């Protein structure tokens, strides 16, 4: 039987979790680029550890909105958003190279992640600001636009989030949106795996490290080989 590969990613550099411990479990790190959280010193620390552990580094780009942790949609002009994305990717890329690694993909964060599923202007801005990097996300305008211009598309599933009947994540304010039972999270990851390239465990959860470890164990027990993006 052919070997089955899956990636396990988490958000790092957000100053809310144990980055080093997570980097011992995940295979890809979505690194905050300073616009919703983090700073260059934290980016350096994450990239150094990721390079040492063989963990892939991705640029977690967001709205320029630290006050709301990037979780409020912003009606920013497309050219401004493009330049903000380019700034974030450029900053992290320079840091990653100095650490002996490279930025391997781009993933929007928070409200921007959800906005570019439906908003073609903001989706195009994210693409324009991120060079030719592969794009990690859920189906919608961003992935469709990336596919149309020949960019590599990586499909993502969320182990610790509930989904609605429409296949999208439930809003955080709704019951069932946030999963906290480790067995449930692990089982959800295994169920998602056949249809995605990467499974995400949110790094800002209090149980992020334990959840990521449970997911990794369940995936491996299910016959998956974990490999970074």
Phi, psi and omega per residue, in radians:
X1 nan 2.380 -3.132
X2 -1.112 2.502 3.128
X3 -1.189 2.386 3.134
X4 -1.819 2.234 -3.101
X5 -1.932 2.526 3.078
X6 -2.572 2.619 3.071
X7 -1.820 2.604 3.031
X8 -2.125 2.020 -3.092
X9 -2.042 2.786 3.058
X10 -2.632 2.760 3.107
X11 -1.481 2.197 -3.124
X12 -2.214 2.930 3.115
X13 1.323 0.298 -3.094
X14 -1.699 0.059 3.071
X15 1.168 0.444 -3.104
X16 -2.260 0.017 -3.105
X17 -2.552 3.127 3.131
X18 -1.560 1.609 -3.060
X19 -1.062 -0.752 -3.095
X20 -1.084 -0.781 3.140
X21 -1.102 -0.720 3.114
X22 -1.123 -0.640 -3.116
X23 -1.213 -0.219 3.029
X24 -1.481 -0.105 -3.068
X25 -2.067 -0.824 -3.037
X26 -1.364 2.898 3.082
X27 -1.925 -0.227 3.040
X28 -2.444 2.483 -3.111
X29 -2.079 2.081 3.040
X30 -1.502 1.837 -2.978
X31 -1.644 2.147 3.084
X32 -1.070 2.361 -3.004
X33 -1.848 0.378 3.013
X34 1.688 -0.181 -3.080
X35 -1.557 -0.565 3.042
X36 -1.941 -0.357 -3.140
X37 -2.980 2.902 3.060
X38 1.440 3.074 3.088
X39 -2.769 3.112 -3.043
X40 -1.129 -0.626 3.114
X41 -1.095 -0.763 3.133
X42 -1.188 -0.706 3.082
X43 -1.011 -0.740 3.132
X44 -1.086 -0.774 -3.123
X45 -1.086 -0.755 -3.141
X46 -1.165 -0.783 -3.122
X47 -1.137 -0.685 3.098
X48 -1.046 -0.823 -3.115
X49 -1.207 -0.679 3.123
X50 -1.091 -0.750 3.127
X51 -1.087 -0.717 -3.139
X52 -1.169 -0.623 -3.086
X53 -1.556 -0.120 -3.090
X54 1.301 0.466 3.132
X55 -1.600 2.312 3.119
X56 -1.203 2.528 -3.131
X57 -1.886 2.276 3.051
X58 -2.146 2.645 3.115
X59 -1.542 2.012 3.113
X60 -1.633 1.616 -3.034
X61 -1.580 2.605 -3.045
X62 -2.605 3.055 2.949
X63 -1.138 2.708 3.081
X64 -1.398 1.440 -2.965
X65 -2.736 1.249 -3.136
X66 -1.171 -0.539 -3.086
X67 -1.047 -0.601 -3.113
X68 -1.917 0.256 3.119
X69 0.974 0.501 3.106
X70 1.207 0.322 -3.056
X71 -1.811 0.230 3.076
X72 -2.091 2.225 3.141
X73 -1.096 2.448 -3.111
X74 -2.165 2.308 3.095
X75 -1.513 1.293 -3.117
X76 -1.676 2.496 3.139
X77 -1.050 2.532 -3.047
X78 -1.024 -0.709 -3.119
X79 -1.215 -0.560 3.082
X80 -1.201 -0.786 3.123
X81 -1.092 -0.719 3.098
X82 -0.993 -0.814 -3.119
X83 -1.197 -0.604 3.104
X84 -1.173 -0.715 3.088
X85 -1.118 -0.774 3.132
X86 -1.069 -0.673 3.122
X87 -1.117 -0.780 -3.125
X88 -1.138 -0.818 3.140
X89 -1.113 -0.736 -3.130
X90 -1.112 -0.747 3.137
X91 -1.099 -0.863 -3.124
X92 -1.159 -0.660 -3.133
X93 -1.057 -0.770 3.131
X94 -1.095 -0.710 3.131
X95 -1.180 -0.746 -3.132
X96 -1.084 -0.740 3.138
X97 -1.078 -0.738 3.119
X98 -1.128 -0.463 3.122
X99 -1.463 -0.083 3.130
X100 1.576 0.357 3.109
X101 -2.364 -2.801 -3.139
X102 -2.709 2.731 3.027
X103 -1.323 2.156 -3.007
X104 -1.836 -0.198 -3.139
X105 -2.889 2.942 3.074
X106 -2.150 2.458 3.083
X107 -2.441 2.112 3.051
X108 -1.135 2.719 -3.129
X109 -1.963 2.534 2.909
X110 0.986 -2.230 -3.074
X111 -1.091 -0.576 3.121
X112 -1.173 -0.652 3.096
X113 -0.971 -0.820 -3.099
X114 -1.342 -0.594 -3.118
X115 -1.109 -0.716 -3.055
X116 -1.352 -0.078 2.987
X117 -1.198 -0.581 -3.045
X118 -1.998 -0.377 -2.989
X119 -1.781 1.829 -3.086
X120 -1.161 -0.530 -3.138
X121 -1.189 -0.798 3.125
X122 -1.250 -0.582 3.064
X123 -1.065 -0.799 3.128
X124 -1.110 -0.624 3.130
X125 -1.134 -0.722 3.105
X126 -1.100 -0.744 3.108
X127 -1.103 -0.794 -3.093
X128 -1.126 -0.540 -3.103
X129 -1.515 -0.117 -3.024
X130 -2.013 0.381 3.052
X131 1.079 -2.259 -3.141
X132 -2.000 0.395 -3.121
X133 -1.113 2.515 2.966
X134 -1.012 2.684 -3.043
X135 -2.048 2.196 3.110
X136 -1.803 2.229 3.138
X137 3.124 -2.947 3.099
X138 -1.815 2.800 -3.090
X139 -0.975 2.460 3.139
X140 2.742 -2.807 -3.052
X141 -1.040 -0.740 -3.075
X142 -1.108 -0.864 -3.118
X143 -1.195 -0.625 3.114
X144 -1.134 -0.760 3.139
X145 -1.163 -0.660 3.109
X146 -1.116 -0.771 3.110
X147 -1.065 -0.701 -3.085
X148 -1.104 -0.508 -3.128
X149 -1.809 0.232 3.044
X150 1.445 0.243 3.082
X151 -1.371 2.558 3.070
X152 -1.233 2.353 -3.115
X153 -1.989 2.325 -3.133
X154 -2.085 2.123 -3.082
X155 -1.507 2.404 -3.036
X156 -2.119 2.503 3.012
X157 -2.216 2.680 -3.054
X158 -1.995 1.929 -3.060
X159 -1.175 -0.583 -3.022
X160 -1.810 0.344 3.113
X161 -2.207 2.578 3.061
X162 -1.514 2.618 -3.128
X163 -1.953 2.591 3.031
X164 -1.554 3.094 -3.139
X165 -1.110 -0.380 -3.136
X166 -1.470 0.027 3.131
X167 1.465 0.065 3.119
X168 -1.770 2.879 3.118
X169 -1.202 2.434 3.039
X170 -1.170 2.456 3.044
X171 -0.962 2.512 -3.077
X172 -1.019 -0.391 -3.121
X173 -1.394 -0.192 -3.064
X174 -1.628 2.595 3.082
X175 -1.020 2.400 3.117
X176 1.488 -0.001 -3.115
X177 -1.240 -0.634 -3.077
X178 -1.994 2.061 3.120
X179 -1.584 2.364 -3.139
X180 -2.199 -0.143 3.088
X181 -1.423 2.135 -3.028
X182 -1.098 -0.675 3.118
X183 -1.134 -0.690 3.117
X184 -1.152 -0.740 3.123
X185 -1.084 -0.783 -3.130
X186 -1.109 -0.774 3.129
X187 -1.120 -0.652 3.116
X188 -1.116 -0.707 3.124
X189 -1.058 -0.772 3.137
X190 -1.115 -0.676 3.121
X191 -1.166 -0.628 -3.123
X192 -1.310 -0.546 -2.928
X193 -0.890 -0.750 -3.091
X194 -1.101 -0.334 -3.043
X195 -1.881 0.062 -3.087
X196 -2.349 2.925 3.048
X197 -1.682 -0.400 -3.077
X198 -2.592 2.438 3.051
X199 -1.880 2.334 -3.111
X200 -1.851 2.422 2.903
X201 -2.073 2.164 -3.060
X202 -1.121 2.230 -3.114
X203 -1.312 -0.243 -3.106
X204 -1.613 0.089 3.067
X205 -1.368 2.470 3.117
X206 -1.019 -0.502 -3.120
X207 -1.802 0.456 -3.006
X208 -0.980 -0.815 -3.075
X209 -1.156 -0.795 3.137
X210 -1.145 -0.649 3.115
X211 -1.153 -0.773 3.129
X212 -1.089 -0.712 3.126
X213 -1.135 -0.710 3.116
X214 -1.128 -0.717 3.125
X215 -1.131 -0.799 -3.130
X216 -1.056 -0.793 -3.141
X217 -1.065 -0.743 -3.121
X218 -1.167 -0.712 3.122
X219 -1.120 -0.790 3.142
X220 -1.128 -0.696 3.097
X221 -1.135 -0.474 3.117
X222 -1.476 0.091 3.066
X223 1.650 0.174 3.131
X224 -1.584 2.441 2.993
X225 -1.750 2.163 -3.089
X226 -1.460 2.339 -3.109
X227 -2.600 2.377 -3.116
X228 -1.177 2.779 -3.140
X229 -1.245 nan nan
